[in-house]
């Protein structure tokens, strides 16, 4: 990597390389050498921008969590438009895709990483990725207010079913990520009763 590369460019290239290694090799294969080899740069580049590897990983998780927050915001804005099933299907694919699923065991396996994340944001650890769950719950509440799902729908139960089911679908790494149709079928089954019972307007 040329020495004149801007910090932001170097960071993003390293983050993207780490993501590819994580998805391909899992947390065990994610080492500083693997990241710099994947990025095609000298190992010193990573340590020039980060105090140590756990600092790099903490910034990686925070960067990807910020992307998830963006998707979460988009779901809230979608309330009242499109269909509830399509909105939730898109949200599950964006919020609980392969990267988020791969980051969870990474956080679990590295004590120092969890400590860094707790320092960076309240709750830290897995809580950093909990924004998607909060967004889905808030979206369902918004749709209930709009009358697009039943007024007596149990938002907490619907959220747990969607998030839990979605996580199980995406965590099955051997068969690859689920298709959009598979995710849609899950969403449709979970919300069917609440949508069918919504009052006519």
PASE-246756 format. One line per field, with one value per residue (C-alpha): residue number from 1; residue in three letters; y, z, x. Coordinates in Angstrom, 1 decimal. Each point is the difference from the previous one (the first is absolute). Layout:
<recs>
i	(NUM ...)
aa	(Ala ...)
y	(Y ...)
z	(Z ...)
x	(X ...)
</recs>
This chain:
<recs>
i	(1 2 3 4 5 6 7 8 9 10 11 12 13 14 15 16 17 18 19 20 21 22 23 24 25 26 27 28 29 30 31 32 33 34 35 36 37 38 39 40 41 42 43 44 45 46 47 48 49 50 51 52 53 54 55 56 57 58 59 60 61 62 63 64 65 66 67 68 69 70 71 72 73 74 75 76 77 78 79 80 81 82 83 84 85 86 87 88 89 90 91 92 93 94 95 96 97 98 99 100 101 102 103 104 105 106 107 108 109 110 111 112 113 114 115 116 117 118 119 120 121 122 123 124 125 126 127 128 129 130 131 132 133 134 135 136 137 138 139 140 141 142 143 144 145 146 147 148 149 150 151 152 153 154 155 156 157 158 159 160 161 162 163 164 165 166 167 168 169 170 171 172 173 174 175 176 177 178 179 180 181 182 183 184 185 186 187 188 189 190 191 192 193 194 195 196 197 198 199 200 201)
aa	(Unk Unk Unk Unk Unk Unk Unk Unk Unk Unk Unk Unk Unk Unk Unk Unk Unk Unk Unk Unk Unk Unk Unk Unk Unk Unk Unk Unk Unk Unk Unk Unk Unk Unk Unk Unk Unk Unk Unk Unk Unk Unk Unk Unk Unk Unk Unk Unk Unk Unk Unk Unk Unk Unk Unk Unk Unk Unk Unk Unk Unk Unk Unk Unk Unk Unk Unk Unk Unk Unk Unk Unk Unk Unk Unk Unk Unk Unk Unk Unk Unk Unk Unk Unk Unk Unk Unk Unk Unk Unk Unk Unk Unk Unk Unk Unk Unk Unk Unk Unk Unk Unk Unk Unk Unk Unk Unk Unk Unk Unk Unk Unk Unk Unk Unk Unk Unk Unk Unk Unk Unk Unk Unk Unk Unk Unk Unk Unk Unk Unk Unk Unk Unk Unk Unk Unk Unk Unk Unk Unk Unk Unk Unk Unk Unk Unk Unk Unk Unk Unk Unk Unk Unk Unk Unk Unk Unk Unk Unk Unk Unk Unk Unk Unk Unk Unk Unk Unk Unk Unk Unk Unk Unk Unk Unk Unk Unk Unk Unk Unk Unk Unk Unk Unk Unk Unk Unk Unk Unk Unk Unk Unk Unk Unk Unk Unk Unk Unk Unk Unk Unk)
y	(0.0 3.4 2.0 3.0 -1.7 2.0 -1.4 -0.4 -2.0 -2.2 -0.7 -0.9 -2.3 -1.8 -0.2 -1.5 -2.5 -1.0 -0.5 -2.3 -2.0 -0.3 -1.3 -2.4 -1.3 0.9 1.7 -2.5 1.0 3.7 1.0 3.2 -1.8 -1.4 3.4 1.7 -2.8 0.2 3.8 -0.4 2.3 -0.3 -1.0 3.3 1.8 -1.4 0.9 3.5 0.8 -2.1 -0.5 -3.8 -2.6 0.1 3.8 -0.7 -2.7 2.4 2.7 -2.7 -1.0 3.6 0.8 -2.9 0.8 3.5 -1.5 -2.1 3.1 1.6 -3.1 0.3 3.6 -0.9 -2.6 2.6 2.4 -2.7 -0.3 0.6 -0.7 -3.2 -3.1 -1.0 -3.3 1.5 2.6 -2.6 -2.4 2.7 1.0 -3.5 -0.5 3.3 -0.1 -3.7 -0.9 -2.0 2.8 0.6 -3.7 -0.4 2.9 -1.5 -3.0 2.4 2.1 -3.1 -1.5 3.1 1.3 3.0 0.9 0.0 2.2 2.5 0.1 0.6 3.0 1.3 -0.3 -0.6 -3.7 -0.9 -3.6 -1.5 2.9 2.1 -2.3 0.2 3.1 -2.2 -1.6 3.3 1.3 -2.9 0.4 3.7 -0.6 -2.4 2.5 2.6 -2.3 -0.8 3.7 0.3 -2.9 -2.2 -2.7 -0.9 2.4 -2.8 -1.5 -1.1 2.1 -1.7 -3.5 0.9 1.6 -3.0 -2.3 2.0 0.6 -3.5 -1.6 2.3 -0.8 -3.7 0.4 2.0 -1.9 -3.2 0.8 -3.4 0.5 3.7 3.0 -0.6 1.2 2.9 -2.4 -2.0 3.2 1.2 -3.3 0.3 3.6 -0.8 -2.9 2.0 3.1 -1.8 0.0 3.6 1.3 -2.1 1.2 3.7 2.1 1.2 3.7)
z	(0.0 -0.9 3.0 -1.2 0.4 2.2 3.4 -0.9 -3.1 1.9 2.8 -2.4 -2.0 3.2 1.2 -3.3 0.0 3.6 -0.9 -2.9 2.2 2.8 -2.4 -1.6 2.9 3.1 3.2 0.4 -3.4 0.6 0.8 -0.7 -2.6 -1.7 -0.2 -1.4 -2.5 -1.1 -0.4 -1.9 2.3 2.5 3.5 1.3 -1.7 2.5 3.0 -1.4 0.3 3.1 3.3 -0.2 -1.6 2.5 -0.5 -3.7 0.6 2.3 -2.8 -2.5 2.1 0.7 -3.7 -1.0 2.9 -1.4 -3.4 1.8 1.7 -3.4 -1.1 3.2 -0.7 -3.5 1.4 2.3 -3.0 -2.0 2.3 -1.9 -3.4 -2.0 1.8 3.6 -1.2 -2.6 2.4 2.7 -2.5 -1.3 3.6 1.1 -3.0 0.6 3.8 0.6 -3.0 -0.1 1.4 3.1 0.6 -0.4 2.4 2.9 0.5 -0.5 2.9 2.1 -0.6 0.8 3.6 -0.7 -3.0 2.3 2.5 -2.8 -1.2 3.5 0.2 -3.4 0.4 2.9 0.2 -2.4 -1.2 -1.7 1.1 -2.8 -2.5 1.8 -1.9 -2.6 2.6 1.4 -3.6 -0.8 3.2 -0.6 -3.7 1.0 2.6 -2.7 -2.4 2.8 0.6 -3.8 0.2 -2.3 2.6 2.7 2.9 2.5 -1.7 2.5 -1.2 2.3 -1.1 -3.7 0.4 1.8 -2.6 -2.9 1.5 1.4 -3.2 -2.1 2.0 -0.4 -3.7 -0.4 2.5 -2.1 -1.7 -1.6 -2.4 -0.7 0.7 -0.5 -3.1 0.0 -0.5 3.1 2.1 -1.4 0.8 3.6 0.3 -1.6 2.4 3.1 -0.8 -1.8 2.9 0.9 -3.5 -0.7 3.1 -0.5 -0.1 -3.3 -0.5)
x	(0.0 1.5 1.2 -2.1 -3.4 -2.3 -0.9 -3.6 0.8 2.5 -2.5 -2.8 2.2 1.1 -3.6 -1.2 2.9 -0.8 -3.6 0.9 2.4 -2.7 -2.6 2.4 2.0 -2.1 1.3 2.9 1.4 -0.2 3.6 1.9 2.1 -3.1 -1.5 3.0 0.6 -3.6 0.3 3.3 2.0 2.9 -0.9 1.3 -2.8 -2.5 2.1 0.7 -3.7 -1.0 1.7 -0.4 -2.2 -2.8 -0.2 -0.3 -2.7 -2.0 0.0 -1.1 -3.0 -0.9 0.2 -2.2 -2.4 -0.4 -1.0 -2.6 -1.3 -0.5 -2.0 -2.0 -0.9 -1.1 -2.4 -1.6 -0.4 -1.7 -3.0 -3.2 1.5 0.3 -1.1 0.8 1.3 2.3 1.3 0.8 1.6 2.3 0.9 0.8 2.3 1.8 0.1 0.7 2.1 3.3 2.1 -2.0 -0.3 3.8 0.7 -1.9 2.4 2.9 -1.1 -0.8 3.5 2.1 -0.2 2.2 -2.3 -3.0 1.8 0.8 -3.5 -1.4 2.3 -1.1 -3.8 -2.4 -0.8 2.8 0.4 -3.0 -2.1 1.6 -1.8 -3.3 -1.1 -1.7 -2.2 -1.0 -0.7 -2.3 -1.9 -0.4 -1.0 -2.7 -1.3 -0.1 -2.0 -2.4 -0.7 -0.6 -2.5 2.0 0.3 -2.6 -0.4 0.4 3.1 2.7 2.9 2.5 -0.9 0.0 3.4 1.5 -1.4 1.4 3.4 0.4 -1.2 2.1 3.1 -0.5 -0.3 3.1 2.1 -0.2 3.3 0.5 -2.8 0.8 -2.3 -3.7 -1.8 -2.3 -2.9 1.0 0.2 -3.3 -1.7 1.2 -1.3 -3.3 -0.6 0.9 -2.2 -2.8 -2.5 0.8 -0.5 -3.1 -1.7 0.7 -3.2 -1.3 0.6)
</recs>
